[in-house]
């Protein structure tokens, strides 16, 4: 469950992750069509949410000649906690964002930062709990399981 007052997301201890989806309409045209801004958005979002990047953001531009209705930018940054992705559509100044994390975060921080960067006229927001039947393992338990699996893998 998320709190409307901007506090951290609260959920059952067995949940695996938290997934926020933002669909942003009427965004700033220059931001929607900027590889640099989209890259920086992904990079800065990981810092804002105190997540740990596994590598730098990966951002690509869709060929506007081949795919004029899909022209825009797609990007993703893998984080230890899961991932953050962005898709923009230049013709309609639309931005779609997914923030998925096994670490709790403030949804309001995601929305505020998105508003600051893309200046949408309207945002649709969806929030999901992921892996509601997931049973968490302690780090010690996980180390034992991984050691056992690595031994089995090396035996071949």
Protein Blocks (a to p, Z undefined) as FASTA:
>chain_A
ZZfklpacdddfkbmbdcdddddehiafklmmmmklmmmmmmmmmmmnopacfbdcdddd
ddfklmmmlgccddddddfklpacddddfklopacdddddfbdcdfklmmmmmmmmnopa
bdcdddddehklbccddfklmmmmmmmmmmmmmnZZ
